[in-house]
Amino acid sequence: MGTLALIKEFLVWRNMIDVSLIAAGLFVLYRTLKRLGTWKIMAGMLVAMSIFLMANVLNLNGIKWIYSNLSHVVLIALIVIFQPELRKIFERAVSIRRSEISDPGNVLSRIIVDGLFALAKEYRGAIIVLPGKENIQESLSGGYILKARPSLPLLMSIFDPNSPGHDGALVISRGLFSQFGVRLPLSHTAKLPAEYGTRHHAAMGLAETTDALVCVVSEERGQLSLFHKGEMWKPASKEELQTAILSHWKDNSSYLFELKDGHSRLSVFRQMAISFALAVVFWSTIIVAQGEWVERPVTVPVEYSASGPNLALVGAREKEVQLVLGGTKSHMDGVASADLGLKIDLSQFKPGTQTYFITSENVNLPKGVKLLEVIPSKLELTLASIAEQWATVVPQLVGSLPSGFKIRSVDVLPQKVRVSAPTPEKGERALTVTTTPIYLESINENTRVLCKIITPQTIQPVGKPWPDVEVNIKVKH
């Protein structure tokens, strides 16, 4: 497919939507994995995907075989390994706006700021969690239900060293002190230096798995740290801390995300552009690979339709033929031999031998697939006139009698049956039909056997089904 044809194909509105959705998926996937600290794994996945796309374009059969045989196993493994990350991606995809908190006059934010700086001044450790859009309850454990109206004395008493829940976290939700003494999940990444303790690693763990804002006061250093979306920073003043809290609440009540400054805006736009470029490359590679011309041999059965009145197909006939089909890879991938079939209409045939040439009109071809060659390309078919006549019933005796026994006589009843069959040519032997096999190895006395009649398709009974045949075998020792 040429460049102009590819651009023309891309400008179709369905394909533009297709590329945009792929780009949006890559963007959300990257941002989620980056926040969770596993973005390097995504980079490895992109490298693997690039190798596969290159193998498709260059038709590297070895690489394609490896990917096609391992892709299902790898997909299941990725789902198992990245189950938390995938869950988080879907949760973020369906996040909707909601009003998490109302803080008239900045009263609650001022209580939090004053309390945190007072705790830092007294070197008392503390963790305060401000939830975002995502549900954090599944990430929490332990603790006590409080649901109390916020106040500075209550906040200070919660983190008093003598309080039973001072080592846990305080959750502030919907304008209330909702829980305290809560345990947070520890971070599984190596973002934090070893000098930071359990409080910081717990805050980072929750910030990596949810969009909550976590405030931490270090008991050893008396320093205040903020954790959000897998990142840590230290506010330099009360005003900066209050701004961060109010901005967090605003984001979760009004917008899916807000670009706070030029650097952040440029970074997000760069990520969007890279995601869109990767989506275009991925889509283009698939389109080029699917547009590749492919030829494939397929073996299909031959189906003969009913012949004209008083005619029957006789002699040897082909039961299957090989079709060489061609088309683009996208069309050829859906071709299955079970869906194809070669039908030969015998209704216009006349008695005698005639040549039948196979064309695409005889094959049920899918859209976009062409018939390039048929092996064999023609069939020699013989039709003969059929008439009612008598056929002799011949028993089919298989094997030999036990040692010392001989057949004295074989009587068949009925000896002849009325059939509809091709008229024998001059010099041909009389028409016969056979019975189902009779095995002689087990016969050591006079025996009566009931058999069925076996005939080729060109011989049919007249007026009624085939009768059962009685075969009487007499032996002597």
N, C-alpha and C positions, 0 to 999 in steps of 0.2 A: 504494500500500500504506500503510495507516494505521500510526500509532505502536504501538498495541497489537498489531497483526498482526506488525509488525517485531520487537517484543520477544518475542512468542511464537515466532517463527521462530528468533530468536537462541538461545532457551533449549533448542532441540533439541540433543542431545549431539553430533551430528556437526558442527553449525555452531559449537558452542563449541570443539571440537577444531580446526576450520578456522581460527577467529580466533586461537586460541592459537599455532598453528604460524606464522601470518602475523606475529604479534607477536614471536615468538622470532626469526624471520628478520630482521625490522627491527632488533631489539636487537643481534643479532650483527653485522649489516651496519654499523650505526652505530658500534659499538665498534671494529670492525676499521678502518673508514675513518677514524675519529678518531685511532686509534693510528698509522695510516699518513700522517696529515696531509692527507687528501683528503675530510674530512667536509663541506666547503663544496660539493663537487660533489654529494654526496648531498642536501644541502639544495636545490640546483637541481633535482635529479631529483624530489624531493617536491613542489616547486612545479609542475613540469610535470605530475606525476600528479594534483595537485589541480585543475589547469585541465581536464584530461581528464575527471575525475570530475564536475566542475561542468557540463561540456558534455553529459555523459550525462544528468544530472538535468534540466537545462534544455532538452535536445534542441537544442543548438546545432549545426546540421548542418554549417556551415562548419568549425568546430573538429574535429568528429568525422571529417569527410572528410580533413582534414590529418593527424590522428593515425592513421587507418586506413591511409592510403597511405604514410606515412613510418615507421610503427612497426617494420616488419621491418628497414628499413635502419638505423634508430637502434639497434635491439636488437643487430644485428651489430656496429655501430660501438662500442657500449658494451662488448661482450664483448672486442673487440680492445683498446680503450683501457684497460679495467680488468682485463686478464688477470692481472696480479700480485695485485691486490686480491681478485679472485674466487677465485684459487687459495688465497690465504691464508685466506679465509672457509671454504672447504671443508676445509682442513687443520685449522682450529680446530674445525670442527663434528665431526670424527672423532677429535679428540685424546682420549686415554684416560689414566687414571692410570698412573703408572709411578714406580718408585723410581730417581731419577737419581743420588743420591749418599748415602753414609753418612759421617757425620763424628763418630765417638765422641769425646767429650771436647772437641769443638770445635777439634780440632788443626788441621785444614786451614783452617778459617775464620780461625783466629788467625794462621797463616802468611801468608794473603793480606792480612789487615789490617795486620800488622806490616810486611810487605814494601811495601805501598802507601804507608804513612805514612813509611817510611824513604826510599823513592824520592822522595816529595814534599819531604821535608826536604833532599834532595840535588839537587833541581831536575832530576831525570832523568825524561824522558817514559816513559809506559808505558800499555798497554791490556791489560786482562784480561777475557776473555769467559767467563761462566758460562751455559751453554745452559739453556733451559727445556724445555717439552714438544715444541716444534716443532723439526724438523730444520734445522740452520743450515748444513750442509755446502754446500748449493747456493748460499749467499750468500757463501761464503769462496773465496779464491783464493790460490795461492802457498803459501809457508810450508814448514815441515819437520815430519815426524812425530817425536814425542819419546817419549810414553808412559812418562814417568819418575815415580818416587815423589816427591811434593812435599817440598820443603825450602826454608827461607828462603835459604840460600846459592845454591841453584840459581835461585830466582826473581830474586835480585839480579844474578846473572851473565847471565841471559837479557836483562835490560834494561841491561846495561853498554854504554856508548857504543861499545866496541870489538867487541861481539858482532854477528855478521852478521844477526841477526834482531831487533835492538833496536827498529827502527822499526815492526815489525809487532806483531800481537796474540798474546797467550798464551791458548790455549783450555784450560780446566780442565774435564775431563769424566770422570765416573765415578770420582772420587777421584784422578785422575792428571793430570799436566801432559801433555796428549795432543798438542798442536801448538804451535809458536811461529813467529814471523816471518810470521804470516798477514795478508793484506790483506782489509780489510772494505769493503763497498759504501758509497759516499758518500751522504749525505742529499740528496734532491731537493726538500726543503721549505725554507722560509725561517724555521724556528723559532729557529735559533741566530743570535745577533748576528755581525756581520762580524769582530769581534775574535777569535773562536775559530778555531783552526787546523784542519789536516787531521785530527788525531787525534779531535777532538770531532765533526767532521762525519761521520767514519767510524763512530764509536760511535753517533751518532744514526741513521745509515743502517741499521745492523744492528738497533737497537732499534725502528725503525719497521717493519721487514719481518719480524721474529721476536719471540718473547717472551723472548729472552735478556737477562740482566743484564750490562751492560758497565761496567767500572770504568776511569776514565781519570785519569792524572796529567799535569798540564800542565808542560811543560818550561820555559816562560817564567815562569809565575806560581807554580809549586810548589803548585798547588791540586788537590784531589781532587774528581772529579765522577762521579756515577752516572747511567746511562741505562737506562730500562726502559719498554717500551710507548710509545715516542715522547715520553717526558718526561725532563727532566734536573733533578737536584737535587744539592746538595752536603752530604755528611754532616759534622756539626760535630765529631764525636769518633770514636774507635776503636769505642766501644760502639755508636754509631748505625750505623757501617758494618758491624760484625759482625751486628747485628740484621737489617739489610737482606739480608745474604748468607744467613743462616740462614732468614729468612722466605721468601726466593726458593726455596731448596731444599725447604722444607716445602710450599710451594704446589705444587711440581712433583712431589712424592712422595705427596701426600695429597688435594689438592683441585683442582678445575678453576679456582676463584678464591676468594680469601678477602677478606672485608671487614675491613680492619684497624682502622678507627675509625668513629665515628659519622658524620663528614662523608662518608667514602667510601661508607658504607652508604646514607646518604640520597641521595647522588648516583646510585648504581646503581639504587635503588628508583625514583627519579624518572625515570630513563631507561627502566626497565621499564614504568612507568605511561604514559609518553608513547608508547612503542612499542605498548602494548595499545590506547590510545585511537586512535592512527592506524590500527591494524588494524581496530578496530570501525567507524571512519568509512569506511575502504576497503571493508570487507565490506558495510556497510549501503548504501553508494552502489551497489555492484554489484547487490545484491539488489533495490533500488528500480528501478534501470535495467532489470534483467532481468525485473522484474514489470510493466513498462509494456506496455499493450495496443497491439498492432501489427496493422494490416490491410495485406494485400499481394495484388495480382493475380498469378496464375501461369497461364501457358498450358500445357495438357497435351494429349497426343494422345488420340484416341478409339479404343478397341479394341472391335470388334464380334465377339461370339462366334458359334459355329456356329448356324445357324438350324435349324428343324425339318426333318424328312424331306420331300424334294421341294419345298423352298422356297428362294428365293434373294433376297438384298437387291439391289434394282435402283434406278436413278435416282440423283440427286444425294444426297450425304451429307456431313455435317460430318467433317472429318479431325482437327480440334482445337477445343477450347473454352477459354474463360477462366474460371478459378475465382478468386473473391475470398475469401481465407482470413483468419482472425483468430485471435489468441492472444497470450500473453505473449511478450516479446522472446526469452526463453530458449528457448521452444518454437519460435518462428518462425525463429530463426537456423539451426535444423537442417533446415529445409524446403528441398528441392530438387525442381525439376520432374521430374527423372529418376526420383525415387522415387514420384511420384504417377502416377496413371493412372485414366482413366475407362473402365470396362468395362460394356458393354451386352449383356445376355443376350437373344439372339433366339430361344431355344429355345421360348418360349411365344407367339411372335408368330403371327398368322394371315395368310393372303393378303390383300393390299390395303394401303392407306395408313393409318397410325395414328400418334398423337401419343405421344411418350415424354418424360416429365418427369424431369429429372435431379435426384437428391437425394444426400445425403451417403452413402447406402448404396451408391452406385455408385462412390464415390471412396475410394481407399486412403489415408485421412488419418492422419498421425502422432498420437500421444497428445498431448492438450492443444490441438489445432488444430481450429477449427470452420470449417465451410463457410458463408459468409455470402451468397454470390450466385454464380449461374452465368450466363455470357453465351455463347450463348443459353441460356435456361432450359429449353427444350424442343426436341425434334428431330422432324421429320416423316420417317418411315421407310416405305418401300414394299417389300413382299415379294410376289413373284410365284411361281406354281406353275411348276416346271420339268419338262421332259419330253424324251425323246430325239427328235431331229429332225436333218434334213440342213441344213448351212450351206454356202453358196457361198463358195469361196475367191476373193478379189479381190486382185490384185497392187497393191501401193502404189508407183506410179510417181511419182518426184520429179524436177522440173526438165524440161528439154527436150533433144531431140537436137541435135548440132552442126548448124551452118548447112548447108542443102541436103539434110538427111536427114529422112525421114518414117517413121513406124511403119506397116509393112504388116500385121502381125498379132501378137497376143500369145496364146500358148497356155499354159494352166496345167494341171499334173498333180500331184495329183488336182484335179479341178474342184470336188468337194464332199467334205466330211468329216462324220462322224457326231458330233454333240455333244449334251450335256445342257445345256439353256438354258431360260429362262423362255418360256412359250408366248406367241407374238405375239398381240396384240389384233387384232380385226377392222379392216381398213384399213391395218395396218402393213405395211411392205415386208418382203420375204422376209429371213430371217436370213442374215447374211454375216459372214465373218471376213477379216482382212487379213493380208498378209505383211509381213515386215520391209522397210524402204525399199529401192527400186532406183533408183539415181541415173542419169539418162539422159545427162548431159553427156559421159560418157566412152564412150558406145556409138556406134560408127560402122560396125558390121557386125552380121550375125546373131549373137545372143548367147544363151547358156544360163546361167541364174542359179539357184543353190540358195538358198532362203529359209526362214525360220522363220515360224510362224503367231503372230500377235498377237491376243489377245482380251481383253475385260474379265473381271473375276473371276467374273462370273455365268455365263460360258460355259466349260464344261470338256469335255475329250475323253471319249469313251465307251470304256471297256475298255482303252485303251492310250495311251501318250504321243502328243503331236502329231507327225504325220509331217512330214518335210522336203517342201517344195513346190518343184517344178521349173517355172521360168518361162522359156519360149522366146520371145525377141523377134526378129522379123524386120523388117529395115529396107530402105528403098529410097532411092536417091540421085537 
